[in-house]
Amino acid sequence: MSPNPKSISINILETAEANLLNSFLNVRPEDIHAQSLPEFNSIMWILGHCASHFHMVLCSTCQDIELISKDTAHYFRYGTTKEEISKTDVPMTFARFIEEYLKISASGFSYLQSLQDEDLERVIFPDYGENLLQSIQRIALHYMGHMGQIVLIRRALGNPGPSFVGGVQESGRKKMRQEWDKWWSANKENFNI
C-alpha cells in the first residue's frame, strides 16, 4: 500500500523539524545569541523565525489559536530589521522559547493527524492560492534552509554540530529526536539566557 498525501506531508514536516532541532544539538549557551557576522541573524532569531512560521500556519490560520504573542511573532518575523531587533529585548529566554516551540509543534502535528487527505487541498491563503499541503511543504523547505544557516553559524563560532540531513526514514527520525530530547532534558537549565 502506498503512503497517502497526509502521511507523506507529515513525514516531510517531521523530517524537517528533526533536522532543525538537530542543528543546535550540543550548542553552547554563549552561541545562542551570537552573530558570527554583523549581517547574520543569531541562532535564537532563526529558530524563533521558523517557529513563528509554523505557528502562523498550523496554529493561527488552521486552528485559530494563538500560542505566542503578537509581539513575539513580530520580533521573529521576516522583515523585522536588525535595528529593530537590537532595540528590543529578546521576548523570552532560549529555554522558555524551546519549551513553547515544543507546545506549538505538538499542537500543529496533532491538528495534522486529525485531517483527511482532502483537507490538505483546502486553500488557506486565498491571496496566494496556497493550500495546506503547499504550506506544509513551504514550512519544511523553510526549516531546511535555516538549518543550513545554523550549521554555518556554528562552524563560524567554532562549535560545529551535525551537518547532514537525516531522519528520512521514521526510525532515523525517532533516533534523532530521542538523542535531541535526552540532550535538551539534561541541558535546558543552561539556556535560561
N, C-alpha and C positions, 0 to 999 in steps of 0.2 A: 504494500500500500504506500503510495507516495504521500509526502507531507502536504498538509493543507496550507493555504496562504496565512492563516492565523499563526500556526506553529512556526512557519518559516520566518515571519516578521518578528515574532517573539524571540526566536533563536538568534536572529541577526542583532536585535537590540541587546539581548543578554550578552552576546559575544563582545559587542562594542563596550558595554558597561564593564564587563570583566577586565578588558584591556585598559580602559580608562582608570579603574581602581588600581590595577596592577602597575600602572605607570608611576604611581607615587609610593609603591611598596618600599619600605625601608628608607624613605626620605628623611632627611634630618630636619628637626623643627626649625632651625635657623634658615632653611632654604624655602620655606613655605611662602614668605612674603618678599623674598629677594628677587631682584630683577638682574638677570645676567648681563643685559644691555639696557640702556635707558628706554629704548623704544619697545622692549619686550614687556609683556604682562607677567605677573607673578603666577606661581602655581595655584595659589589660592584664588586669584581672579579667574584664571582659566577654568578651574573646576566649578566655581560659582556660576560662571557664564554657561557652562554645559548644563548644570543643574537647573538654571533658570529656563533654559530652552525646553528641557524635559518637562519641567513643571508647567510651563505655559501651554504646552500641547496636551499632555496626558492628565493634568490635574485641572488647571483653569479652564481650558477650552472644552475638553471632553467631559469632565465631571463637574464643572462649575464649583470647584473647591479651591481655596487659597491656603496653601501650606507655608508660603513665605510672604513676607510683607511686600507692598509695592516699592518701598524704599530699598529693600534688599534686591528685588528684581531690577530696579533702576541702576543700582550700583554695578551690577554684573551684566547689564545689557550691552549688546553691540551698539557702538556709537557713543557710549559714555567716554568722555575724553580723559586722557592721562591727568590733566589739570584738575578735573572734577574729582577723579578718584583720589588724587593726592590731597585734596582739601577735605575729603570726607573720611570719617573713621570707618574702618572695616566693620561691616554690620554685626559680626559675631566672631567668636574665636574659631579657629580651624576645627577643633574638636567638636564644638557645637554644630558647626556647619556640616561636617560629615554625618553626624547623627541625624540632623534634619534632612540631609540628602537621602539617607537610607530610608526614612519615612516616605519621602516623595517617591522614591524608586518603588518601594513596596506598594504604594497606592496605585502608581501607574501600571505596574505589572499585574496587579490584582484586577484592575479595570480591563486590561487587555485579555486576561484569561476569561473574563465574563462575556466576551464578544463572540459573535458568529462570523464566519468568513465574509459574508456580505456586508457586515458593519464596517469593514476596512475600506469599502468603496465610498463611504459617506464623505462628501466634501465638507471639510471642517474649516477651511479658509476660503470662502467664496471669492474674495478679491483676487486670489491667485489660482483658483480652481484646484487647490490641493486637497486630496483626500487623505484619510487617516493613514493608509498604507504608505503613501508618499511622505507624509510627515514622519512616520516611524523610520523610513529609510533616511530621511534628512537628519534626524537625530543621530542615528548610528554613524553616518558619514561624518557628521559634526564632531562626535566623540572621537572618532579615529583620527581626524585631522589634528585635534587638540592634544590627543595622546602623543602624537609625534612631536608637538611643541614641547610638552613636558619632558619627554626623553632628551631632547636637545638642551633644554634649560638645565636639566640635572647634570648632563655632561659638562656644560659650561661652568657649572658651580662646583665641579669636582666630585660629584656624588652620583655616578651613573647608576641607573636602575635597569629594569627589564626593557628590552628594546625590540622585542619580536611580537608579532601578532599570534596569539594563542587562543585556545578555547573554542575553536570552530566546532569541534565535537563536544557534545554535552558533558562527557566525562572530563574533558580538559577544562571546561568552564567551571565545573564543580570543584576540581582540584585547585584551580587558580583562586576561586572565591574562598575556599577553606583556608588556604595559605594567607590570603589577604585578611580574612576575618580574624584569624589567630594573631597576626601581626597587629591589627588595629586594636583588638581587645587588650593586648599586652602593652600597647604604646600610646593609646589615645590620651592618657593623662599628661603626656609630654607635650601635647599640642593645644594646651589652653592659652594660646597666644593669638 
